[in-house]
Amino acid sequence: MAFDFSQAPLGVLIACPAANVLRIAALASATDGALDYGTVRELRQEVERGVLDDFHPLDAWPELARGLLGEHPSRMLWALRDSGALAVLLPEIDALFGMPQADNQGEMVDIGEHVFRVADQLARMRAPLSVRFAGLFYNLGKADSPPQHLPSHYRHVDRGLPRVEAICARFDVPPEFRDLALLATAELERVHRAAEMRAGSIAALLDRVDAFNQPERFAELMQLCAADYRAFPGAGEIYPKARLMETALRACHELDEDPAQEAASQEERLAACTLAIATALRSMRWSVGEAD
C-alpha cells in the first residue's frame, strides 16, 4: 500500500528520500502548514548531505506545483530557500535575493522577497497554476543587472527570456505555461507603463500580446500584472492600469461591428484601434509611431 505522506509526521518524512524534502516544503503552503525552525534546520541538513544533488527536475515538479497551489505559497518558497533547496532546484530565483528594485513610491525592495509576495497575491486571487508559475519567473533577468545601472535593470528582458526557456524545458511544463511566462517577462512592465496619453503604444501592446485572439491569456497576464502591483509594500488593492486596458480593449472590439474592418490590413486595423482607444480615453495623442 502506498505511503500517505500527507498524514506522516515531519520527522518520518525527513528520514525518507529526497522527494520528501520537497513534499515537506510543499505542505508548508497549506493554511496550517507553517514549518518551525527545527524542521527547516533538518531540511537544510538533508540538502547539505546532498539528497537533492541527483534529483531530477521532473520528479520535483509535482511538489513545486502542489506548493504553488497552496494558500500560502511563500511558506514553501521560504522553506526551500532557508534549507538551501531553492539554490539547487531554482538557482535563478535564489539569485534574485539581494537585488534592489524601486517600488510604486520609489522605495527600494528586495526582488527575491517581492517574488514570494507575488506568489501569495496570486494565491489570494485564486489564480490558475499557469499564472502562479509565470509569477515566479518574469524578473529573472534582474539577477545580474550591471551595478552601475541599479536600481534600474537595463535589458533585463533580454537576459530573462532564455532563462525562462531553460526552466520550462528543465521541468517540462505545458506549452501554455511557457508561453505565459515568456509573455510576462517581455510585457509586464510595459503594461505597468501604459498611459492614457499613449494610445498608439496601447494599441501596439494589445496587438503584440494577441489580446484580440487570445483573450484568456491576456486576462491571465493582467492578473499577474495586478499581483505584481499589489505585492509592493503599501500598494492598494485596485490596479490602476486594469480599467485603462479594459477600456482600450473594449474600444478595439467595437470596431468589429464596422463591416469595413473585415477588409482592413493589419496596419489599417492598428491605426483604427489607435484612434478608437484615443477617443475612448479622451486622449489627444494617437500616433502609432510613438516610442514604447
Protein Blocks (a to p, Z undefined) as FASTA:
>chain_A
ZZdfklpcfklmmmmcfklmmmmmmmmmpmklcccfklmmmmmmmmmnopmmmpcfklmm
mmmmmmmmmmblmlmmmmmmmnommmmmmmmlmmmgopacddfkopacdfklmmmmmmmm
mmmnopafklmmmmmmmmmmmmmgcfklpcbdehklmmmmmmmmmmmmmnopafklmmmm
mmmmmmmmmmmmpcfklmmlmmmmmmmnommmmmmlmmmmmmmmmmmmmmpghiafbdfk
lmmmmmmmmmmmmmmmpmklmmpcfklmmmmmmmmmmmmnopabfcfkbcZZ
